[in-house]
Amino acid sequence: MGRPAGWMKELTGRSPMKSPGKPSLRRDVERLFWREVAKGLSSEDAAAVVGVSPAAGTRWFRERGGMPTFLINPVTGRYLSFEEREVMALLRAQGVGIREIARRTGRHPSTVSRELRRNAATRGGKLDYRASVAQWKAELMARRPKVAKLVTNERLHEYVRERLSGQVRRCDGVPVAGPATAEWKGRNKPHRQDRRWVQAWSPEQISNRLKVDFPDDESMRISPEAIYQALYVESRGGLKRELVACLRTGRALRVPRSRARQRPQGHVTPEVMISERPAEAADRAVPGHWEGDLIIGTDRSAIGTLVERTTRFTMLIHLPRMHGYGVEPRVKNGPALAGYGAEAMRAALAEQMAGLPEQLRRSLTWDRGKELAQHAQLKIDTGISVYFADPHSPWQRGTNENTNGLLRQYFPKGTDLSRWNAEEIQAVAATLNSRPRKILEWKTPAEALDDQLASLQQAGVASTG
């Protein structure tokens, strides 16, 4: 003989709920996980910090598209925490009354009574309060799924979709097909491959353009973050996931800002930042301070560039392929055979700098590329101090960036730079150094360097005399 209908609601005051089985990980644990992710940790490392499996951390990250949404906001004391529920469960098992439990936990007796009745386990047909089951029930009932605006507003949905993935058209309105592309597979944009030609408006552009196109229609409003959530978060719906390929970055998941900042900076420490460079390098009054970078060509080819800040004298570094390139299969974390790995770059720069007088080897300011990861050994080999520019700050190496633009006349983008030998590269450098410059009062960089060397020699003779 079964239980009478409605027994569950009469017993707990709540409609029947499905059995939780093994209770899921608590929401407060996931909240801690997202706080660790915001610090720059990977999903696996953040999972280890909060005490869950790497698979759980990966699942949380993918389900939310890398977006923590509300989970990084602190929880107010209005709601019972898991720790309070554990205290209630222990006191209840000891036979402590409701008013005494309320006094010890600092809650109102009616709050305790309601908690012990509504969120208790009922598998045995009677109330059995357990903290883990109570937490699961409370989190399940606390969900307030709100239908996304892009689901309910078809006109707004079509406007956003068209600005993201609409066809590229000619001036007369005829669509342009663009290149043929592979089907989206749930990953980031293809590396160095054609991408689909679409309108590709950013969510911020879409959000603000709505106010221009529909100034009097408040229903045609949506925030940029709501568009990102519709794209990245699976449960939000509204837009197809494959539309993330229409964003400029083409990322399948959002990358936390702290993690993106940390990624390329392993070899850059505070003591080699450009802020630590001697002040004399900034005013260009003293020669011997250089700026350097790579110009990149196809098939992983490159040429190193060095420019002296005072005289604008340019030196080009020949970076030939290393033995085995194109023959041996590429190995992850294997040797860099393209010619501009950290070891090859250090050796090439040391050889080039060794021929300079000591007075012209004061400092070298480089981009943040990993090709100069062995900068400490380079300083030992040559005596030149190496500094790195700030992230996304090419103007801090403006002389080098300008010179690289001049060099593109000889070494255009999209060409194989490995076909030029050292003599041919030095000929291009000599050509640039023989051009008169307005900044040098129409002297050439070679003449300006000669003048500096002559003044250094005179100063040396005067000091010994």
N, C-alpha and C positions, 0 to 999 in steps of 0.2 A: 504494500500500500504506500503510494508516494506522498509527498508533502502537498498540502493544499495550495491552490493558486494564490499568488501574492504573498507567500510567506516571507520571501526575501525583503520585500519593501516594508512589510510590517516589522521585521526584525531590525533592519538597519536604517529605514527611512529613505532608502535609495533603490532605484530600479536595478534589476539583476545586471551584473557585469560579467563579461567573459573571464574565464580563469586566466591569470597572468602567466601560468606555467612558471618558468624561471624568470623572476622579476628582472626587468631591463636595468641597465646602468642608470643611476640617478641623474637627474637634470643638473644638479649642482656640480657633479663630477664633470659633466660635459661643459659646464660653464668655466670651470677651472682649466679644462683642456683648451678652450678658445683663448683664454688669457695667455697661456703659454705660447700658443700659435702667434698671437699678436706681438710677442716678444721676438719673434723671428725663428722659433724652433720648427722643425719639420713635424708632420702629423705623427710619425712614429716616435720621435723624441718627446713630443708633448704628451703622447699617450703614456710613455714610460714614466714621466714625471708625476702624472696624476694617478698612476697605478692601474691602468687598463691595458688590454692587449693592443699591439700595433694594428691588428685588423680592425678593432673598434675605432681607433683614431682615424684610420684611413677611411672607414665607412662614414664617420661623422663629417670628415672634410669633403668627401665627394657628394654626399647627400645635400649638403648646404652650399655646394659650389665654391667652397673656400670663403663663404660669407657667414660670419657668426651671427648676424642680424641682432636680436635682442640679448643674446647669451653673454655678452660682455658687460651688460649693465648690472650693477650690484642689486641683490635682492633686499627688499625692505623687510623690517621685522614684523610686518603685518601678518605674514604667513608662517605657519609652523615649519621649522627646519627638520631635516632628518635627525639631527642630534637631539632635538626636543622629543621627537617621536621615539627615539631609542630610550630616553629617560622615562617616558610615559610607559613604554612596554615593560621595562624593568620594574617600575613601581607597581604596575598593575599585576605583574606576576607575583609580587610579594604581598599582594592583598591590600595595598594602600588605597584609601578611598579617593573619590574624585576631588573633593575639596582640598585634601592634603596634596594631591598631585598638582592641582592648580596653584596652591601656595608655593610649592617647591619649584615649579617651572615659571612662575610669574605670569600665568595666563588666567583668564576668567574661567570659573567652573563650568559655565555653559559651553565654552570653547572645548574644554577637555571632554565633557560628556558627549558632545556632538562628534568629536574626533574618534573617541573610543567606539562609538556606535556605527558611524557611517563608513569608516575606513578599516574596519576589522575584517579579518578573514572569516569566511562562513562555510568552508568546505565540509566541516563536520555537522552542519546544521545549527551551530551555535556560534556566538561571537567569540573570536579568538584573536586578540590584538597582537600583531607582529609589525615591527617598524618597517621592514622592507616592503611588505605587502601594502601597508598604509601609505607609504611614500609613493608607490606605484599607482595606487588608486587616486591619490590626491593630484598627481601630475597628469593622469589621464583625464580627470574631470576638469582640470584647470585650463585645458586647451580650449581656445576659442578660435577655431579655424575661420578666418575671414577670406571671403572670395576675392581674388585679385581683381583690380579695376579693369585690367585688360581682358578679363574673362567676361565680365558683365557688359562692358561698353564695346560693342562691335565696331562702331565708327572710330573710336580711339585706337582700338586694336589694329585696324587696317591702316590707319595713319602711321602708327609706329612701325608696323611691319614693312610698309612700303618705303619708309625712309631708311630702314636698315638694309633691306634686301631687294629693293626695287631695281629694275634694270637700268643700265647706263644707256642713254639715248643721245643721238646726234641732235644738232640744232633744229632739224626739221622734225624731230620726234621719232625717228626710226630707231628701234632698239639695236644696240651693238652687242653681239654675242660674247665677245671677249675670248680668252683662251679656254680650252677644254680642261676641266679639273676633275680630280678623283672625288668620289663620294666621301662625305664627312664621316669619320670613324670615331668621333668622340674625343679626339685628341687636339692638341694645339695646331696652329697653322702649319702647313708643310714647310720644311726648311729649304730655302733657295729653290722653290718651285712656284709655278704659276698659281695665283689665287683667283677666285671667282670675282668678276667685275660687277660690283653692286653700288648702290648709292652710298652706303656705309656712313650715314650720319652718326655722330656720337650721341649717346643718351642725353648729354647736356644740350647739344644742339637741338635735338627733338623737343625736349622739355621747354626750352625758351622760345622756339619757333612757334609752338602751339599758341602762346600768348599773342603773337603777331597775327597768325592766321585766323584765330578765333578769339578776338578780344572780349566779346560779350557772352561767350559760352563757357561757363564754369565747369561743365561736364567734360570739356576737352582740356583737362589739366592732368599732368602726371609728373612726378619727380624723377630725376635721373636715377636715383637709387632704386625706385620701384621698377624701372626698366631693367636695371642690372639684376635685381632679384628675380624678375620674370624669366631672365635668360639663364641665370646660374643655378637657382634653387629649384630642384626637381618638384617639390611639393607645391610651389607657387603656381605653376602652370601659366597660361596666358600667351606665351611665345614658345615656339619650338626650340629645343636645345641647340639644334644645328645652326641657329642664327648667330651664335657666338662667333662663328667663323666670319661674320660680316663686320665685327668690330675691328678697329685698326690693329689692336694687339693680336687678335685671333686666338686668345687663350681660352681653353676649355674650362678652366677653373680660375677663380680670382687668386692672385698671389698676394699674401699679406705684405704690406709695405716694408715692415722691418726685415722680413726675409729677403726681399728683393735688394734692400740696401746692403745686406751682409754678404750676398752671394759672391761678388767678384773681389773681395777686399782682404783675402786671407794673408797676402804678402805685404799689405799696406798697414803699417803700424803708426801710432800717433807721432813718434819721433821723426818720421820721414815725410810728414805732410808738408805741403807748400807753405803753411804758416810758420814752419820752423826754418825756412830758407833764410839765409842772411839778407839783411835789408839792402845791402849794396847791390844785390841782383835786381831789385825792383827799379832803381833809377838808371840802370844801364851805364853808369859812369865807369865802372870797372869791368874790363873784359874778362872772359873766362867762364862766363855763366851760359850754359847751353840749354836748349829745349829739344826734345826728341820724340819721335813717334814712328809708326809704320804706315806706309801706303800699301794697300792690299789689292791684289789682282785675282784673277780666276785661278782655279785649281790650287788653291792654298799657296799662291806665290806672294812674295812681299819684298819690299825694299825699305831699309831703315833710313831715317832722315835725322840729321843733327844740324841745328842752326845756332850760331853764336848770337846772343841777344844784342850786344853792342854794335858789332860790325855787320850783322846779317850774313856772315860767311856760312856757307852750306857745305856739309859733307854727307855723302850718300854711302850707305852700308850695303855691300853685296851680300845677299843671303842665299847661297846656292842650296839646292836639294841635298839632303844627306843620303848616304849610301843605303840602298834598300827601298827608297821611296818609289811607289808605283809598282814595286815587285812583290815585296812582302805584304801580306794582308794586314789591314789596320787592326790594332789591338787596343781595347779600352785601357786607358791609363798606361799605355806603352810609350816608347820613346817618340818624341816629336821629330818626324823625319822631313817635314816640309821646309825646314831651314830656319825657322824663327821660334823654336822652342826656347825655354829659359836657358839651357846650357849653351846652345848655338848662339843665342843673342848675346850672352855675356862674353863669350869668346870673341865674337866679331867686334863688339864695342871696345873691348880691352885692346885688341890689336889696333883699332883705329885711333883710340885715344893715346896709346903709348907713344905715338910720334909727335905729340904736342908738347910744348914747353910746360913746365909745372905751373907757371903763372896763368896758363889758359885752361887749366883743369881744376876750376874752383867748384862748380856745381853742375848738375844735370837734372832738369825737370822733365819728367816723363808723364805720359798718359797712365791710366790705371790698368793697362793690360798686363796679363800674367807673363808675357814674354820677358819682363824684367823682374821676375820673382827672385833671381839670384843677385839682387842689387847689393847685398852686403858683401858678397865675394867680389863683385865688380869694384867696390870701393877699396877693398884690400889690394886688388890687382893694380889699380890705376891711381888711387889716392883721391878720386873725385867723389864728392858727396852727392847722393841721389835723393831727389825729392819727388813726390807724386802730387798731381793736381787734385782738387776736390772733384767729387762725382758730378758728371754732367756740367763741367765748367771749362769748355774749350778755350774761352777767352783768357784763361790764366796762362795759356801757352799760345798766345795770339800770333807771335812771330813764326812759330813752327806751323801753325794752321794755315797762315798766309802762304808760306813757302810750299806747303803741300799742294795748295791750289795751283801755284805756278808749275809745279812738277807734273800735274795732271795733263798739261799740254804735251808732255813727252811720254807719260805713262798713263794713258786714259783708263778710267774704270772699265771693268769688263774685259780687260786684256790680260794675257799671260805675261807676268813680269819676270818669270824665270828664264825667258829666252835671251835676256840681255846679260852679257858677261861684265866683269868688274871694270874693264877698260872703257866699255861703252857707257856704263853708269857714271864713271868719273868724268867722262867727257861732258855729260849733261850737267854735272855739278860745276865744272869749270865754266860752262856757258852761263849759268846763273851768276857765278861769282864775278864774271866780267861785264855784267850789265850795270850801268850807272843807276844809282838810286837817289830819289829826291830826298829821302830821309837822311842820306849821307852827304847832302849838298852836291849831288851828282858825281860823287866818287863811286867806284865799284867796291863791292865787299872785299875783293882781294886787295885793293889798294888800302882800304880802311884797316884790314888786318895787318898789312905790312907796316902801316903807321903805328899801330899799337905795339907790334913787336919791336920796332925801332925805339919807341919811347921806353919800353921795358928794358932794352939793352942799355940805353943811356942812363936810366935810373940805376941799373946794376953797376955800371962803371963809376958813376958818381959816388955810390955808397962804398965801393972798395977803395976809391981814391981818397 
